[in-house]
């Protein structure tokens, strides 16, 4: 499932498998499809990411260039 993430008032989309965050929902969907099928990240898709959601003790935290 692709997650909608709001950071600094802007909407972004995160891959539900690896946590990479994208500006476009299409990139997040492509990433998720690839991750599910191959259990790896595709560098051609991942280069469009702007960060990553990282799990921590109180939920999820964003790490990246936003």
C-alpha positions in Angstrom: 0.0 0.0 0.0 1.4 3.4 -1.0 1.2 5.9 1.9 0.3 9.5 1.6 2.7 11.6 3.8 2.3 15.3 4.6 5.6 17.1 5.4 5.8 20.9 5.9 2.3 21.2 4.4 3.1 19.3 1.2 1.9 15.8 0.1 4.3 13.1 -0.7 3.9 9.4 -1.3 5.8 6.5 0.3 6.4 3.0 -0.8 4.8 0.6 1.7 7.5 -2.0 1.3 10.8 0.0 1.6 9.7 3.4 2.9 11.2 5.5 0.1 9.3 8.8 -0.4 8.4 10.3 -3.7 6.8 13.5 -5.0 4.7 11.6 -7.5 2.3 8.7 -6.5 3.2 6.9 -9.8 6.9 6.5 -8.7 5.8 5.2 -5.3 3.5 2.6 -6.9 6.2 1.5 -9.3 8.7 1.2 -6.4 6.2 -0.8 -4.4 5.5 -3.2 -7.3 9.2 -3.7 -7.8 9.9 -4.2 -4.1 7.1 -6.8 -3.8 8.3 -8.8 -6.9 12.1 -8.7 -6.3 12.6 -7.9 -2.6 15.1 -5.2 -3.6 15.0 -1.6 -4.6 15.4 -0.6 -8.3 18.0 2.2 -8.6 16.2 3.6 -11.7 13.1 4.1 -9.6 14.8 5.0 -6.3 16.8 7.9 -7.9 13.5 9.8 -7.9 13.0 9.4 -4.2 13.4 12.4 -1.9 13.9 10.5 1.4 12.9 7.5 3.4 10.5 6.7 6.3 12.4 5.0 9.0 10.7 3.1 11.8 11.5 4.1 15.4 10.0 3.6 18.8 7.2 6.2 18.4 6.1 5.5 14.9 7.8 6.6 11.7 10.3 9.4 11.2 11.3 11.0 7.8 14.9 11.0 6.7 16.0 12.8 3.6 16.1 16.0 1.5 12.7 17.5 2.2 
